[in-house]
């Protein structure tokens, strides 16, 4: 065995290199077999080379985008374990590098989610290799959730996340003293250590068929049967760290604040104006209302009136501290975990119709072409005229006065007509500055009276939804510009340009499915021109019937939007300065922005903030908020990711519940992802499942092109397929298909 680890001699290394290039013939009698293998490899290489040769620009870009490295190149990132011995390090964004492959013997026992430092190995040509070794790790897994299996003399846990790659031994006495049973979903923590690692296998005496254990743990929480909805629901929320109950101190503080009497003190009284809300039919936390008036010189004053949550939720009160910990409301199929207690979110702060409400209003002045020329922000008192609903407003836009909802909207119909015209202008301006409409399709899961999913439909957005989106964008950009111009603290929403590596990957994919990618990899291209070109690709893909697929791939190629205290452009929205101002009931960054505005107005005794406000009037007015802004940006971004993961996992659970009684049935869908181990197929109802590569014997996979060649057929993103449902695992939210046939 020692010889296998001995350093290869120079002569042996030269032979190995020559053999890999097809230039060495073995002297051991296997020359014929080597030649056959080399010819096969050459044929494969020729086939894949056809695609690379289609774009010399891609090849050149890749060659020059690699970074030089030396043997002591060390990077930091997050480790992802494959479940099969090896893993990958996802480098921090600042390195602008592709994932680093970590061989089995060089992981230092890291598990998925651990922060690691990796030494990147050097290639012979001096360019940065994609292989490395972990030299230190900050272990993070202090618990694992999964399904418990109980034998006569032993028990063990298989994790819900297969990439945890461990089987945890649980002493039988620990099972006997808990409420856990075979097939239950439980949480286990390490026994005798602080964190789980994969460095010390556990040897346990038992039956011959006992599985191999990687570590040992103890049961710390029992959720119930792994097949039940309630147990999986609870496990997902717990695993994601979603706070589901409010402390008594928070409930008491919120309840007292919500009972405050409404007055006009220090506020502009807008109750005489036509102001109304438009939301989904089931929404209860109505935090934004709109208005519009046209001036004599043809300008439009767009009013975006947002619930004044900062009036009720002051800094460092119990309710504000809890909101800071939650970061955001979390929306699930059948429930909402709110950021604020119901007495505020659905009560005092909700802009219900025909009720006096406190608001923080942003009035955005737009010229006759729809360009924003000024913004002022002030405290107001409003009274919503109509509780608008998206579906009803969409019908109004389509049918006009013939709509069955006309009587309800009669008082606001003239304003809606003007708003529609403004929306069309704003939409054209957005397209002109390169805003990409990435359609990440959402599924609506319909439940019966018992909470069981009975249907899944694709959610469509109408003019009403898009109009509100455009108006909120104007308010968010306008408020961000005001705060930045005055040097006031803010939590900006930033979205950086896509990295070179991810952009190259997307271009390779788009080019090889026939889309026009010329100019995208030009080193001189501006951010706005890049966004415009990517938008054109999306438009072409939509016209070709593969818009959803291409949109999803492009979405995965984008950088992650986040919150921070310094302003940077928002690539996806084409905004130089942007923040979130319009949803303080459900997002903490919006509440923070409101708090800055409210505090400045109150401390300086002024009635409004605008780009015309003298800087010296507000200078150094909120030093404590300026000091804490960086940390609030980081925590808000983390809370957002946590909520998104929980929402996705709950949706996956409901989809598996819906599919669970359909085993053996045939479905049609489109290929939505290709990896070496298989193909992801998304059905027309947005249910996504995995087809293992074992369904395609002898298939050849090209990761870069996201293409599989099987049985004379080419399978790539967007390819229509018929599949048969093989499994729907409610405990993990995973759906497995078998290939039925390719469909033209």
Secondary structure, DSSP 8 states (H G I E B T S, - for coil): -GGGGS---HHHHHHHHHHHTT----SSS-HHHHHHHHHHHHHHHHHHHHHHTT-HHHHHHHHHHS-B--TT-EEEEEEEE-SSS-EEEEE-GGG----EEE-GGGSTT--TT-EEEEEEEE-TTSBEEEEEEEEEEE-----EEEEEEE-SS-EEEEESSGGG--EEEE-HHHHHTSS--TTEEEEEEESSSSS--SSS-B-----TT---BSEEEEEEEEEEETTSHHHHHHHHHHHHT---S--HHHHHHHHHHHT-----TTSEE-TTS--BEEE-TT-----EEEEEEE-TTS-EEEEEEEE-HHHHS-TTSHHHHHHHHH-B-EE-SS-EE-SS-HIIIIIITS--BTSEEEEEEEEEEE-TTS-EEEEEEEEEEEEBS-EEEHHHHHHHHHHGGGSTTHHHHGGGHHHHHHHHHHHHHHHHHHHHTT--------EEEEE-TTS-EEEEEE----HHHHHHHHHHHHHHHHHHHHHHHTT----EEEB----HHHHHHHHHHHHHTT---TTTT-TT--HHHHHHHHHHHHHHHHHTT-HHHHHHHHHHHS---EEESS---BTTTTBSS-B--S-TTTBHHHHHHHHHHHHHHHHHT-SEEETTS-HHHHTTS-HHHHHHHHHHHHHHHHHHHHHHHHHHHHHHHHHHHHHGGGTT-EEEEEEEEEETTEEEEEETTS-EEEEEGGGSTT-EEETTTTEEEETTEEEETT-EEEEEEEEEETTTTEEEEEEEEE--
